Amino acid sequence: MRPTSKLAGFTLVEMVVVITIVAILAAAATQLIRNPAQSFIDSENRANLTDRADTALRRMARDIRNALPNSVRTATSGGDSFIEFVPVKSAGRYRAAVGTDSVNDNPLDFSLAADTFNVLGPPVTVAIGDKLVIYNLGIPGSDAYEGTNIRALQTNGTISTLSFSGGTFPQASPSSRFFVVSTPVSYACDMTNHILWQYSGYAIQAAQPASITALNGLATARQLANNLTSCQINYVSGVLQRNGVVTIYLGFSQDVANAKLMHQVNVVNSP
């Protein structure tokens, strides 16, 4: 029989060696698991940020494409960027002269401060508080923001005869077009809080509200996206071509993931 001392367990040195080896293997295994897991998380964050930026850009583009001709305007204040426009609710062509029915034909008379006129084509939908705009060039004397060619509508519903008041229109549209509008919309890049805001439902202002404080004084903001790291909005009006271009750059970040997108929106400025 062997001595009892020969049947003892591991020595202290052996235990320390085993613990050290296990620790090394555990650390290596952790790195092998951690790196793919972190890569997966980063990929998910990048996909989420890209989707967020794309959704914001598509929402802005959809609204901007529906802007009243020559109503888009942009501004910057420090690191903040702003774009404002007047969305079109309805549009059509007005009767410019008496046609074959001298009794029922009712043309728009540009010498009258208040008048009714026929809509040529399908009826248009008008809500209480909507306004009528004709031949908006976005220049002094023909600018909806300054009020020279925008008048209050006196009728509402889905109708074929419109009635307005508030003064004569300065110029007729060469194509006899009119637009029904309500209130402006602004998108604001708040780089202090890293949020993209949307503002709507405020009255038309002669000067563009070009600060977060000014817009907060006019309307309640609606958050469109957060985690904003960069934002730039440029507008080339393209007056001679009757087509403008809005270029929007948005950047977002989350943890170590980043996403930057650029989108261009064509704006039809033919009034």
C-alpha angles and dihedrals in degrees: 000000000000119000117269092242090064091061096060122123130250119325121240091253091053092050092050090050092049092047091049093050092047091049091051092048091047092051091049092048091049091054091047090053098036099055097053090042092051091046090053091049091048091050090050091049092049091049090049092049092047091050091048093050092045092050092050092048093048091050092050093045093051092052095043093052088059093054123130107259111272094005098108114106133165136200142176131214114186105308094341122101127201138191125187132183141156112246118223114235098181137354140185146135126286125219106260099184142010111277132189095314105066092178101052102025108105114185126192110262111212092195093066127085090209126025148146125231142177123259111226111222127003120006117262128227116240127183128201109279096025120137137216121234126188127186101349108192096166092234132108109290093024107049127119091205093059090042100239097125105023122092136180115258116228098197132061138188130058100318145159097209121060127199125197140174138186105085144317120303111248097220139018120233112250088223095038092244127159134183132209113213139169123188134339128262126216132192115201130191105214102196093176091065095022093235134132108221133194121207126190142151098057127123122268111270126206090220121044114254097242105179137058089240093054093048093046087056091056106040146357113269124235116207112234099174140346137204088061113172102169136014134173128168120189129180130196107189097203093203095172093050094040088229124099129192126218114198117197126190118189129178127188135181136193121179102318095334120103134186130186125184135180125200133180123207123198113221120201106219100178105125 
